[in-house]
Amino acid sequence: MSVDAAAPSLGVTTHTMYGRVYRRLVPYRPWGGRIVFLRRELMEYFQNLPGCKPEEALNNAKLRARE
């Protein structure tokens, strides 16, 4: 998935997502000059976040998108 698709999944802006990629805080793959994310790797990233389960994080992101 692209940065534009992954950012809402994490509940952040694309600018913030690029910053996290630059600091290597999220798992990503370079692909033909683009940055892409594997859904499985992002879910593993979610599971390893302290104090937050994947379902809760995705639900929070959906709630933020409605605001």
mmCIF file as Biopython writes it, N, C-alpha, C and O atoms, coordinates in Angstrom:
data_model
#
loop_
_atom_site.group_PDB
_atom_site.id
_atom_site.type_symbol
_atom_site.label_atom_id
_atom_site.label_alt_id
_atom_site.label_comp_id
_atom_site.label_asym_id
_atom_site.label_entity_id
_atom_site.label_seq_id
_atom_site.pdbx_PDB_ins_code
_atom_site.Cartn_x
_atom_site.Cartn_y
_atom_site.Cartn_z
_atom_site.occupancy
_atom_site.B_iso_or_equiv
_atom_site.auth_seq_id
_atom_site.auth_asym_id
_atom_site.pdbx_PDB_model_num
ATOM 1   N N  . MET A ? 1  ? 0.846   -1.172 0.000  1.0 0.0 1  A 1 
ATOM 2   C CA . MET A ? 1  ? 0.000   0.000  0.000  1.0 0.0 1  A 1 
ATOM 3   C C  . MET A ? 1  ? 0.889   1.232  0.000  1.0 0.0 1  A 1 
ATOM 4   O O  . MET A ? 1  ? 2.042   1.168  0.426  1.0 0.0 1  A 1 
ATOM 5   N N  . SER A ? 2  ? 0.371   2.330  -0.465 1.0 0.0 2  A 1 
ATOM 6   C CA . SER A ? 2  ? 1.129   3.576  -0.571 1.0 0.0 2  A 1 
ATOM 7   C C  . SER A ? 2  ? 1.132   4.341  0.750  1.0 0.0 2  A 1 
ATOM 8   O O  . SER A ? 2  ? 0.433   3.972  1.694  1.0 0.0 2  A 1 
ATOM 9   N N  . VAL A ? 3  ? 1.919   5.401  0.803  1.0 0.0 3  A 1 
ATOM 10  C CA . VAL A ? 3  ? 1.943   6.266  1.986  1.0 0.0 3  A 1 
ATOM 11  C C  . VAL A ? 3  ? 0.563   6.870  2.207  1.0 0.0 3  A 1 
ATOM 12  O O  . VAL A ? 3  ? 0.098   6.966  3.342  1.0 0.0 3  A 1 
ATOM 13  N N  . ASP A ? 4  ? -0.092  7.278  1.120  1.0 0.0 4  A 1 
ATOM 14  C CA . ASP A ? 4  ? -1.430  7.865  1.232  1.0 0.0 4  A 1 
ATOM 15  C C  . ASP A ? 4  ? -2.446  6.893  1.814  1.0 0.0 4  A 1 
ATOM 16  O O  . ASP A ? 4  ? -3.375  7.314  2.503  1.0 0.0 4  A 1 
ATOM 17  N N  . ALA A ? 5  ? -2.287  5.608  1.552  1.0 0.0 5  A 1 
ATOM 18  C CA . ALA A ? 5  ? -3.202  4.606  2.094  1.0 0.0 5  A 1 
ATOM 19  C C  . ALA A ? 5  ? -2.806  4.187  3.508  1.0 0.0 5  A 1 
ATOM 20  O O  . ALA A ? 5  ? -3.675  3.904  4.333  1.0 0.0 5  A 1 
ATOM 21  N N  . ALA A ? 6  ? -1.528  4.144  3.791  1.0 0.0 6  A 1 
ATOM 22  C CA . ALA A ? 6  ? -1.047  3.674  5.095  1.0 0.0 6  A 1 
ATOM 23  C C  . ALA A ? 6  ? -1.228  4.722  6.194  1.0 0.0 6  A 1 
ATOM 24  O O  . ALA A ? 6  ? -1.505  4.369  7.340  1.0 0.0 6  A 1 
ATOM 25  N N  . ALA A ? 7  ? -1.077  5.990  5.864  1.0 0.0 7  A 1 
ATOM 26  C CA . ALA A ? 7  ? -1.157  7.050  6.872  1.0 0.0 7  A 1 
ATOM 27  C C  . ALA A ? 7  ? -2.482  7.040  7.636  1.0 0.0 7  A 1 
ATOM 28  O O  . ALA A ? 7  ? -2.458  7.083  8.866  1.0 0.0 7  A 1 
ATOM 29  N N  . PRO A ? 8  ? -3.635  6.985  6.966  1.0 0.0 8  A 1 
ATOM 30  C CA . PRO A ? 8  ? -4.893  6.934  7.725  1.0 0.0 8  A 1 
ATOM 31  C C  . PRO A ? 8  ? -5.013  5.686  8.598  1.0 0.0 8  A 1 
ATOM 32  O O  . PRO A ? 8  ? -5.660  5.722  9.645  1.0 0.0 8  A 1 
ATOM 33  N N  . SER A ? 9  ? -4.395  4.582  8.174  1.0 0.0 9  A 1 
ATOM 34  C CA . SER A ? 9  ? -4.418  3.360  8.976  1.0 0.0 9  A 1 
ATOM 35  C C  . SER A ? 9  ? -3.746  3.568  10.323 1.0 0.0 9  A 1 
ATOM 36  O O  . SER A ? 9  ? -4.134  2.964  11.323 1.0 0.0 9  A 1 
ATOM 37  N N  . LEU A ? 10 ? -2.737  4.429  10.338 1.0 0.0 10 A 1 
ATOM 38  C CA . LEU A ? 10 ? -2.033  4.740  11.579 1.0 0.0 10 A 1 
ATOM 39  C C  . LEU A ? 10 ? -2.604  5.974  12.260 1.0 0.0 10 A 1 
ATOM 40  O O  . LEU A ? 10 ? -2.189  6.331  13.363 1.0 0.0 10 A 1 
ATOM 41  N N  . GLY A ? 11 ? -3.566  6.630  11.594 1.0 0.0 11 A 1 
ATOM 42  C CA . GLY A ? 11 ? -4.183  7.810  12.186 1.0 0.0 11 A 1 
ATOM 43  C C  . GLY A ? 11 ? -3.290  9.032  12.146 1.0 0.0 11 A 1 
ATOM 44  O O  . GLY A ? 11 ? -3.368  9.889  13.026 1.0 0.0 11 A 1 
ATOM 45  N N  . VAL A ? 12 ? -2.433  9.122  11.120 1.0 0.0 12 A 1 
ATOM 46  C CA . VAL A ? 12 ? -1.511  10.246 10.991 1.0 0.0 12 A 1 
ATOM 47  C C  . VAL A ? 12 ? -1.606  10.831 9.584  1.0 0.0 12 A 1 
ATOM 48  O O  . VAL A ? 12 ? -2.232  10.247 8.700  1.0 0.0 12 A 1 
ATOM 49  N N  . THR A ? 13 ? -0.982  11.982 9.388  1.0 0.0 13 A 1 
ATOM 50  C CA . THR A ? 13 ? -0.942  12.604 8.061  1.0 0.0 13 A 1 
ATOM 51  C C  . THR A ? 13 ? 0.154   11.954 7.218  1.0 0.0 13 A 1 
ATOM 52  O O  . THR A ? 13 ? 1.015   11.243 7.737  1.0 0.0 13 A 1 
ATOM 53  N N  . THR A ? 14 ? 0.107   12.205 5.929  1.0 0.0 14 A 1 
ATOM 54  C CA . THR A ? 14 ? 1.154   11.670 5.053  1.0 0.0 14 A 1 
ATOM 55  C C  . THR A ? 14 ? 2.503   12.289 5.402  1.0 0.0 14 A 1 
ATOM 56  O O  . THR A ? 14 ? 3.535   11.623 5.314  1.0 0.0 14 A 1 
ATOM 57  N N  . HIS A ? 15 ? 2.498   13.553 5.794  1.0 0.0 15 A 1 
ATOM 58  C CA . HIS A ? 15 ? 3.740   14.218 6.195  1.0 0.0 15 A 1 
ATOM 59  C C  . HIS A ? 15 ? 4.366   13.504 7.396  1.0 0.0 15 A 1 
ATOM 60  O O  . HIS A ? 15 ? 5.572   13.255 7.413  1.0 0.0 15 A 1 
ATOM 61  N N  . THR A ? 16 ? 3.555   13.178 8.388  1.0 0.0 16 A 1 
ATOM 62  C CA . THR A ? 16 ? 4.034   12.451 9.563  1.0 0.0 16 A 1 
ATOM 63  C C  . THR A ? 16 ? 4.537   11.068 9.160  1.0 0.0 16 A 1 
ATOM 64  O O  . THR A ? 16 ? 5.551   10.597 9.674  1.0 0.0 16 A 1 
ATOM 65  N N  . MET A ? 17 ? 3.825   10.421 8.239  1.0 0.0 17 A 1 
ATOM 66  C CA . MET A ? 17 ? 4.226   9.088  7.800  1.0 0.0 17 A 1 
ATOM 67  C C  . MET A ? 17 ? 5.592   9.129  7.122  1.0 0.0 17 A 1 
ATOM 68  O O  . MET A ? 17 ? 6.431   8.262  7.366  1.0 0.0 17 A 1 
ATOM 69  N N  . TYR A ? 18 ? 5.822   10.133 6.271  1.0 0.0 18 A 1 
ATOM 70  C CA . TYR A ? 18 ? 7.138   10.262 5.642  1.0 0.0 18 A 1 
ATOM 71  C C  . TYR A ? 18 ? 8.224   10.483 6.692  1.0 0.0 18 A 1 
ATOM 72  O O  . TYR A ? 18 ? 9.334   9.970  6.548  1.0 0.0 18 A 1 
ATOM 73  N N  . GLY A ? 19 ? 7.919   11.231 7.733  1.0 0.0 19 A 1 
ATOM 74  C CA . GLY A ? 19 ? 8.873   11.444 8.813  1.0 0.0 19 A 1 
ATOM 75  C C  . GLY A ? 19 ? 9.203   10.148 9.536  1.0 0.0 19 A 1 
ATOM 76  O O  . GLY A ? 19 ? 10.355  9.903  9.893  1.0 0.0 19 A 1 
ATOM 77  N N  . ARG A ? 20 ? 8.192   9.322  9.750  1.0 0.0 20 A 1 
ATOM 78  C CA . ARG A ? 20 ? 8.418   8.036  10.407 1.0 0.0 20 A 1 
ATOM 79  C C  . ARG A ? 20 ? 9.221   7.089  9.520  1.0 0.0 20 A 1 
ATOM 80  O O  . ARG A ? 20 ? 10.032  6.305  10.012 1.0 0.0 20 A 1 
ATOM 81  N N  . VAL A ? 21 ? 8.992   7.167  8.225  1.0 0.0 21 A 1 
ATOM 82  C CA . VAL A ? 21 ? 9.786   6.363  7.290  1.0 0.0 21 A 1 
ATOM 83  C C  . VAL A ? 21 ? 11.238  6.845  7.310  1.0 0.0 21 A 1 
ATOM 84  O O  . VAL A ? 21 ? 12.161  6.033  7.373  1.0 0.0 21 A 1 
ATOM 85  N N  . TYR A ? 22 ? 11.438  8.146  7.259  1.0 0.0 22 A 1 
ATOM 86  C CA . TYR A ? 22 ? 12.790  8.719  7.268  1.0 0.0 22 A 1 
ATOM 87  C C  . TYR A ? 22 ? 13.562  8.289  8.517  1.0 0.0 22 A 1 
ATOM 88  O O  . TYR A ? 22 ? 14.758  8.006  8.449  1.0 0.0 22 A 1 
ATOM 89  N N  . ARG A ? 23 ? 12.863  8.244  9.660  1.0 0.0 23 A 1 
ATOM 90  C CA . ARG A ? 23 ? 13.502  7.832  10.921 1.0 0.0 23 A 1 
ATOM 91  C C  . ARG A ? 23 ? 13.444  6.322  11.135 1.0 0.0 23 A 1 
ATOM 92  O O  . ARG A ? 23 ? 13.878  5.817  12.170 1.0 0.0 23 A 1 
ATOM 93  N N  . ARG A ? 24 ? 12.902  5.601  10.140 1.0 0.0 24 A 1 
ATOM 94  C CA . ARG A ? 24 ? 12.804  4.134  10.176 1.0 0.0 24 A 1 
ATOM 95  C C  . ARG A ? 24 ? 12.013  3.627  11.385 1.0 0.0 24 A 1 
ATOM 96  O O  . ARG A ? 24 ? 12.394  2.646  12.023 1.0 0.0 24 A 1 
ATOM 97  N N  . LEU A ? 25 ? 10.921  4.303  11.683 1.0 0.0 25 A 1 
ATOM 98  C CA . LEU A ? 25 ? 10.066  3.900  12.795 1.0 0.0 25 A 1 
ATOM 99  C C  . LEU A ? 25 ? 8.981   2.916  12.373 1.0 0.0 25 A 1 
ATOM 100 O O  . LEU A ? 25 ? 8.431   2.202  13.211 1.0 0.0 25 A 1 
ATOM 101 N N  . VAL A ? 26 ? 8.673   2.874  11.090 1.0 0.0 26 A 1 
ATOM 102 C CA . VAL A ? 26 ? 7.655   1.957  10.571 1.0 0.0 26 A 1 
ATOM 103 C C  . VAL A ? 26 ? 8.293   1.073  9.494  1.0 0.0 26 A 1 
ATOM 104 O O  . VAL A ? 26 ? 9.231   1.489  8.815  1.0 0.0 26 A 1 
ATOM 105 N N  . PRO A ? 27 ? 7.774   -0.148 9.346  1.0 0.0 27 A 1 
ATOM 106 C CA . PRO A ? 27 ? 8.320   -1.028 8.301  1.0 0.0 27 A 1 
ATOM 107 C C  . PRO A ? 27 ? 7.839   -0.582 6.918  1.0 0.0 27 A 1 
ATOM 108 O O  . PRO A ? 27 ? 6.646   -0.355 6.716  1.0 0.0 27 A 1 
ATOM 109 N N  . TYR A ? 28 ? 8.759   -0.459 5.982  1.0 0.0 28 A 1 
ATOM 110 C CA . TYR A ? 28 ? 8.411   -0.048 4.624  1.0 0.0 28 A 1 
ATOM 111 C C  . TYR A ? 28 ? 9.348   -0.730 3.642  1.0 0.0 28 A 1 
ATOM 112 O O  . TYR A ? 28 ? 10.337  -1.349 4.033  1.0 0.0 28 A 1 
ATOM 113 N N  . ARG A ? 29 ? 9.019   -0.608 2.354  1.0 0.0 29 A 1 
ATOM 114 C CA . ARG A ? 29 ? 9.849   -1.174 1.296  1.0 0.0 29 A 1 
ATOM 115 C C  . ARG A ? 29 ? 10.030  -0.119 0.200  1.0 0.0 29 A 1 
ATOM 116 O O  . ARG A ? 29 ? 9.054   0.492  -0.235 1.0 0.0 29 A 1 
ATOM 117 N N  . PRO A ? 30 ? 11.262  0.097  -0.243 1.0 0.0 30 A 1 
ATOM 118 C CA . PRO A ? 30 ? 11.441  0.941  -1.425 1.0 0.0 30 A 1 
ATOM 119 C C  . PRO A ? 30 ? 11.070  0.118  -2.666 1.0 0.0 30 A 1 
ATOM 120 O O  . PRO A ? 30 ? 11.437  -1.052 -2.776 1.0 0.0 30 A 1 
ATOM 121 N N  . TRP A ? 31 ? 10.348  0.738  -3.589 1.0 0.0 31 A 1 
ATOM 122 C CA . TRP A ? 31 ? 9.935   0.015  -4.784 1.0 0.0 31 A 1 
ATOM 123 C C  . TRP A ? 31 ? 9.893   0.979  -5.964 1.0 0.0 31 A 1 
ATOM 124 O O  . TRP A ? 31 ? 8.965   1.779  -6.086 1.0 0.0 31 A 1 
ATOM 125 N N  . GLY A ? 32 ? 10.874  0.903  -6.808 1.0 0.0 32 A 1 
ATOM 126 C CA . GLY A ? 32 ? 10.911  1.754  -7.998 1.0 0.0 32 A 1 
ATOM 127 C C  . GLY A ? 32 ? 10.890  3.238  -7.675 1.0 0.0 32 A 1 
ATOM 128 O O  . GLY A ? 32 ? 10.217  4.006  -8.361 1.0 0.0 32 A 1 
ATOM 129 N N  . GLY A ? 33 ? 11.617  3.656  -6.643 1.0 0.0 33 A 1 
ATOM 130 C CA . GLY A ? 33 ? 11.642  5.063  -6.263 1.0 0.0 33 A 1 
ATOM 131 C C  . GLY A ? 33 ? 10.462  5.492  -5.407 1.0 0.0 33 A 1 
ATOM 132 O O  . GLY A ? 33 ? 10.348  6.662  -5.042 1.0 0.0 33 A 1 
ATOM 133 N N  . ARG A ? 34 ? 9.585   4.550  -5.085 1.0 0.0 34 A 1 
ATOM 134 C CA . ARG A ? 34 ? 8.430   4.846  -4.235 1.0 0.0 34 A 1 
ATOM 135 C C  . ARG A ? 34 ? 8.578   4.130  -2.906 1.0 0.0 34 A 1 
ATOM 136 O O  . ARG A ? 34 ? 9.411   3.235  -2.762 1.0 0.0 34 A 1 
ATOM 137 N N  . ILE A ? 35 ? 7.777   4.523  -1.947 1.0 0.0 35 A 1 
ATOM 138 C CA . ILE A ? 35 ? 7.739   3.875  -0.646 1.0 0.0 35 A 1 
ATOM 139 C C  . ILE A ? 35 ? 6.424   3.124  -0.556 1.0 0.0 35 A 1 
ATOM 140 O O  . ILE A ? 35 ? 5.355   3.700  -0.756 1.0 0.0 35 A 1 
ATOM 141 N N  . VAL A ? 36 ? 6.506   1.833  -0.252 1.0 0.0 36 A 1 
ATOM 142 C CA . VAL A ? 36 ? 5.297   1.028  -0.121 1.0 0.0 36 A 1 
ATOM 143 C C  . VAL A ? 36 ? 5.341   0.263  1.201  1.0 0.0 36 A 1 
ATOM 144 O O  . VAL A ? 36 ? 6.402   0.067  1.793  1.0 0.0 36 A 1 
ATOM 145 N N  . PHE A ? 37 ? 4.181   -0.154 1.635  1.0 0.0 37 A 1 
ATOM 146 C CA . PHE A ? 37 ? 4.039   -0.875 2.894  1.0 0.0 37 A 1 
ATOM 147 C C  . PHE A ? 37 ? 3.305   -2.179 2.631  1.0 0.0 37 A 1 
ATOM 148 O O  . PHE A ? 37 ? 2.376   -2.229 1.826  1.0 0.0 37 A 1 
ATOM 149 N N  . LEU A ? 38 ? 3.730   -3.230 3.315  1.0 0.0 38 A 1 
ATOM 150 C CA . LEU A ? 38 ? 3.009   -4.495 3.271  1.0 0.0 38 A 1 
ATOM 151 C C  . LEU A ? 38 ? 2.033   -4.504 4.441  1.0 0.0 38 A 1 
ATOM 152 O O  . LEU A ? 38 ? 2.405   -4.221 5.580  1.0 0.0 38 A 1 
ATOM 153 N N  . ARG A ? 39 ? 0.794   -4.830 4.145  1.0 0.0 39 A 1 
ATOM 154 C CA . ARG A ? 39 ? -0.256  -4.819 5.167  1.0 0.0 39 A 1 
ATOM 155 C C  . ARG A ? 39 ? 0.131   -5.708 6.360  1.0 0.0 39 A 1 
ATOM 156 O O  . ARG A ? 39 ? -0.080  -5.333 7.513  1.0 0.0 39 A 1 
ATOM 157 N N  . ARG A ? 40 ? 0.696   -6.883 6.071  1.0 0.0 40 A 1 
ATOM 158 C CA . ARG A ? 40 ? 1.095   -7.809 7.132  1.0 0.0 40 A 1 
ATOM 159 C C  . ARG A ? 40 ? 2.132   -7.184 8.055  1.0 0.0 40 A 1 
ATOM 160 O O  . ARG A ? 40 ? 2.045   -7.331 9.274  1.0 0.0 40 A 1 
ATOM 161 N N  . GLU A ? 41 ? 3.114   -6.486 7.484  1.0 0.0 41 A 1 
ATOM 162 C CA . GLU A ? 41 ? 4.147   -5.847 8.301  1.0 0.0 41 A 1 
ATOM 163 C C  . GLU A ? 41 ? 3.579   -4.706 9.142  1.0 0.0 41 A 1 
ATOM 164 O O  . GLU A ? 41 ? 3.994   -4.509 10.284 1.0 0.0 41 A 1 
ATOM 165 N N  . LEU A ? 42 ? 2.634   -3.954 8.580  1.0 0.0 42 A 1 
ATOM 166 C CA . LEU A ? 42 ? 2.013   -2.885 9.366  1.0 0.0 42 A 1 
ATOM 167 C C  . LEU A ? 42 ? 1.184   -3.457 10.515 1.0 0.0 42 A 1 
ATOM 168 O O  . LEU A ? 42 ? 1.155   -2.883 11.604 1.0 0.0 42 A 1 
ATOM 169 N N  . MET A ? 43 ? 0.511   -4.583 10.277 1.0 0.0 43 A 1 
ATOM 170 C CA . MET A ? 43 ? -0.273  -5.209 11.348 1.0 0.0 43 A 1 
ATOM 171 C C  . MET A ? 43 ? 0.654   -5.711 12.459 1.0 0.0 43 A 1 
ATOM 172 O O  . MET A ? 43 ? 0.325   -5.591 13.639 1.0 0.0 43 A 1 
ATOM 173 N N  . GLU A ? 44 ? 1.800   -6.266 12.092 1.0 0.0 44 A 1 
ATOM 174 C CA . GLU A ? 44 ? 2.777   -6.689 13.098 1.0 0.0 44 A 1 
ATOM 175 C C  . GLU A ? 44 ? 3.288   -5.479 13.877 1.0 0.0 44 A 1 
ATOM 176 O O  . GLU A ? 44 ? 3.493   -5.554 15.088 1.0 0.0 44 A 1 
ATOM 177 N N  . TYR A ? 45 ? 3.490   -4.377 13.183 1.0 0.0 45 A 1 
ATOM 178 C CA . TYR A ? 45 ? 3.922   -3.136 13.825 1.0 0.0 45 A 1 
ATOM 179 C C  . TYR A ? 45 ? 2.870   -2.691 14.843 1.0 0.0 45 A 1 
ATOM 180 O O  . TYR A ? 45 ? 3.200   -2.311 15.967 1.0 0.0 45 A 1 
ATOM 181 N N  . PHE A ? 46 ? 1.595   -2.742 14.430 1.0 0.0 46 A 1 
ATOM 182 C CA . PHE A ? 46 ? 0.493   -2.394 15.338 1.0 0.0 46 A 1 
ATOM 183 C C  . PHE A ? 46 ? 0.516   -3.264 16.583 1.0 0.0 46 A 1 
ATOM 184 O O  . PHE A ? 46 ? 0.367   -2.765 17.698 1.0 0.0 46 A 1 
ATOM 185 N N  . GLN A ? 47 ? 0.702   -4.569 16.392 1.0 0.0 47 A 1 
ATOM 186 C CA . GLN A ? 47 ? 0.661   -5.500 17.518 1.0 0.0 47 A 1 
ATOM 187 C C  . GLN A ? 47 ? 1.779   -5.245 18.519 1.0 0.0 47 A 1 
ATOM 188 O O  . GLN A ? 47 ? 1.632   -5.552 19.702 1.0 0.0 47 A 1 
ATOM 189 N N  . ASN A ? 48 ? 2.886   -4.691 18.064 1.0 0.0 48 A 1 
ATOM 190 C CA . ASN A ? 48 ? 4.018   -4.450 18.947 1.0 0.0 48 A 1 
ATOM 191 C C  . ASN A ? 48 ? 4.013   -3.068 19.595 1.0 0.0 48 A 1 
ATOM 192 O O  . ASN A ? 48 ? 4.904   -2.758 20.385 1.0 0.0 48 A 1 
ATOM 193 N N  . LEU A ? 49 ? 3.032   -2.242 19.279 1.0 0.0 49 A 1 
ATOM 194 C CA . LEU A ? 49 ? 2.946   -0.937 19.914 1.0 0.0 49 A 1 
ATOM 195 C C  . LEU A ? 49 ? 2.531   -1.113 21.372 1.0 0.0 49 A 1 
ATOM 196 O O  . LEU A ? 49 ? 1.602   -1.866 21.663 1.0 0.0 49 A 1 
ATOM 197 N N  . PRO A ? 50 ? 3.204   -0.431 22.283 1.0 0.0 50 A 1 
ATOM 198 C CA . PRO A ? 50 ? 2.823   -0.579 23.688 1.0 0.0 50 A 1 
ATOM 199 C C  . PRO A ? 50 ? 1.471   0.083  23.971 1.0 0.0 50 A 1 
ATOM 200 O O  . PRO A ? 50 ? 1.214   1.214  23.558 1.0 0.0 50 A 1 
ATOM 201 N N  . GLY A ? 51 ? 0.613   -0.658 24.690 1.0 0.0 51 A 1 
ATOM 202 C CA . GLY A ? 51 ? -0.657  -0.095 25.139 1.0 0.0 51 A 1 
ATOM 203 C C  . GLY A ? 51 ? -1.721  0.053  24.081 1.0 0.0 51 A 1 
ATOM 204 O O  . GLY A ? 51 ? -2.718  0.736  24.314 1.0 0.0 51 A 1 
ATOM 205 N N  . CYS A ? 52 ? -1.548  -0.564 22.923 1.0 0.0 52 A 1 
ATOM 206 C CA . CYS A ? 52 ? -2.521  -0.384 21.858 1.0 0.0 52 A 1 
ATOM 207 C C  . CYS A ? 52 ? -2.627  -1.671 21.043 1.0 0.0 52 A 1 
ATOM 208 O O  . CYS A ? 52 ? -1.616  -2.172 20.550 1.0 0.0 52 A 1 
ATOM 209 N N  . LYS A ? 53 ? -3.818  -2.205 20.898 1.0 0.0 53 A 1 
ATOM 210 C CA . LYS A ? 53 ? -4.055  -3.386 20.080 1.0 0.0 53 A 1 
ATOM 211 C C  . LYS A ? 53 ? -4.416  -2.943 18.664 1.0 0.0 53 A 1 
ATOM 212 O O  . LYS A ? 53 ? -4.938  -1.842 18.487 1.0 0.0 53 A 1 
ATOM 213 N N  . PRO A ? 54 ? -4.152  -3.769 17.654 1.0 0.0 54 A 1 
ATOM 214 C CA . PRO A ? 54 ? -4.444  -3.380 16.266 1.0 0.0 54 A 1 
ATOM 215 C C  . PRO A ? 54 ? -5.884  -2.949 16.040 1.0 0.0 54 A 1 
ATOM 216 O O  . PRO A ? 54 ? -6.139  -1.957 15.358 1.0 0.0 54 A 1 
ATOM 217 N N  . GLU A ? 55 ? -6.824  -3.691 16.609 1.0 0.0 55 A 1 
ATOM 218 C CA . GLU A ? 55 ? -8.237  -3.356 16.410 1.0 0.0 55 A 1 
ATOM 219 C C  . GLU A ? 55 ? -8.560  -1.983 16.990 1.0 0.0 55 A 1 
ATOM 220 O O  . GLU A ? 55 ? -9.307  -1.206 16.395 1.0 0.0 55 A 1 
ATOM 221 N N  . GLU A ? 56 ? -7.992  -1.695 18.149 1.0 0.0 56 A 1 
ATOM 222 C CA . GLU A ? 56 ? -8.221  -0.405 18.795 1.0 0.0 56 A 1 
ATOM 223 C C  . GLU A ? 56 ? -7.613  0.734  17.982 1.0 0.0 56 A 1 
ATOM 224 O O  . GLU A ? 56 ? -8.232  1.786  17.822 1.0 0.0 56 A 1 
ATOM 225 N N  . ALA A ? 57 ? -6.410  0.526  17.472 1.0 0.0 57 A 1 
ATOM 226 C CA . ALA A ? 57 ? -5.746  1.555  16.672 1.0 0.0 57 A 1 
ATOM 227 C C  . ALA A ? 57 ? -6.507  1.824  15.379 1.0 0.0 57 A 1 
ATOM 228 O O  . ALA A ? 57 ? -6.679  2.980  14.994 1.0 0.0 57 A 1 
ATOM 229 N N  . LEU A ? 58 ? -6.965  0.767  14.704 1.0 0.0 58 A 1 
ATOM 230 C CA . LEU A ? 58 ? -7.732  0.945  13.470 1.0 0.0 58 A 1 
ATOM 231 C C  . LEU A ? 58 ? -9.057  1.639  13.744 1.0 0.0 58 A 1 
ATOM 232 O O  . LEU A ? 58 ? -9.484  2.489  12.963 1.0 0.0 58 A 1 
ATOM 233 N N  . ASN A ? 59 ? -9.702  1.292  14.828 1.0 0.0 59 A 1 
ATOM 234 C CA . ASN A ? 59 ? -10.960 1.940  15.192 1.0 0.0 59 A 1 
ATOM 235 C C  . ASN A ? 59 ? -10.734 3.425  15.486 1.0 0.0 59 A 1 
ATOM 236 O O  . ASN A ? 59 ? -11.513 4.274  15.054 1.0 0.0 59 A 1 
ATOM 237 N N  . ASN A ? 60 ? -9.667  3.731  16.220 1.0 0.0 60 A 1 
ATOM 238 C CA . ASN A ? 60 ? -9.349  5.132  16.513 1.0 0.0 60 A 1 
ATOM 239 C C  . ASN A ? 60 ? -9.068  5.916  15.239 1.0 0.0 60 A 1 
ATOM 240 O O  . ASN A ? 60 ? -9.480  7.069  15.110 1.0 0.0 60 A 1 
ATOM 241 N N  . ALA A ? 61 ? -8.366  5.290  14.297 1.0 0.0 61 A 1 
ATOM 242 C CA . ALA A ? 61 ? -8.073  5.960  13.026 1.0 0.0 61 A 1 
ATOM 243 C C  . ALA A ? 61 ? -9.364  6.246  12.256 1.0 0.0 61 A 1 
ATOM 244 O O  . ALA A ? 61 ? -9.509  7.315  11.663 1.0 0.0 61 A 1 
ATOM 245 N N  . LYS A ? 62 ? -10.296 5.297  12.265 1.0 0.0 62 A 1 
ATOM 246 C CA . LYS A ? 62 ? -11.583 5.518  11.586 1.0 0.0 62 A 1 
ATOM 247 C C  . LYS A ? 62 ? -12.362 6.657  12.240 1.0 0.0 62 A 1 
ATOM 248 O O  . LYS A ? 62 ? -12.971 7.475  11.551 1.0 0.0 62 A 1 
ATOM 249 N N  . LEU A ? 63 ? -12.339 6.707  13.565 1.0 0.0 63 A 1 
ATOM 250 C CA . LEU A ? 63 ? -13.034 7.774  14.282 1.0 0.0 63 A 1 
ATOM 251 C C  . LEU A ? 63 ? -12.422 9.128  13.964 1.0 0.0 63 A 1 
ATOM 252 O O  . LEU A ? 63 ? -13.147 10.108 13.793 1.0 0.0 63 A 1 
ATOM 253 N N  . ARG A ? 64 ? -11.101 9.198  13.883 1.0 0.0 64 A 1 
ATOM 254 C CA . ARG A ? 64 ? -10.439 10.454 13.542 1.0 0.0 64 A 1 
ATOM 255 C C  . ARG A ? 64 ? -10.767 10.904 12.125 1.0 0.0 64 A 1 
ATOM 256 O O  . ARG A ? 64 ? -10.898 12.099 11.861 1.0 0.0 64 A 1 
ATOM 257 N N  . ALA A ? 65 ? -10.899 9.948  11.220 1.0 0.0 65 A 1 
ATOM 258 C CA . ALA A ? 65 ? -11.191 10.279 9.824  1.0 0.0 65 A 1 
ATOM 259 C C  . ALA A ? 65 ? -12.584 10.902 9.681  1.0 0.0 65 A 1 
ATOM 260 O O  . ALA A ? 65 ? -12.814 11.689 8.763  1.0 0.0 65 A 1 
ATOM 261 N N  . ARG A ? 66 ? -13.498 10.563 10.562 1.0 0.0 66 A 1 
ATOM 262 C CA . ARG A ? 66 ? -14.862 11.119 10.506 1.0 0.0 66 A 1 
ATOM 263 C C  . ARG A ? 66 ? -14.928 12.550 10.988 1.0 0.0 66 A 1 
ATOM 264 O O  . ARG A ? 66 ? -15.854 13.280 10.634 1.0 0.0 66 A 1 
ATOM 265 N N  . GLU A ? 67 ? -13.956 12.965 11.795 1.0 0.0 67 A 1 
ATOM 266 C CA . GLU A ? 67 ? -13.979 14.316 12.366 1.0 0.0 67 A 1 
ATOM 267 C C  . GLU A ? 67 ? -13.608 15.355 11.359 1.0 0.0 67 A 1 
ATOM 268 O O  . GLU A ? 67 ? -13.580 16.543 11.680 1.0 0.0 67 A 1 
#
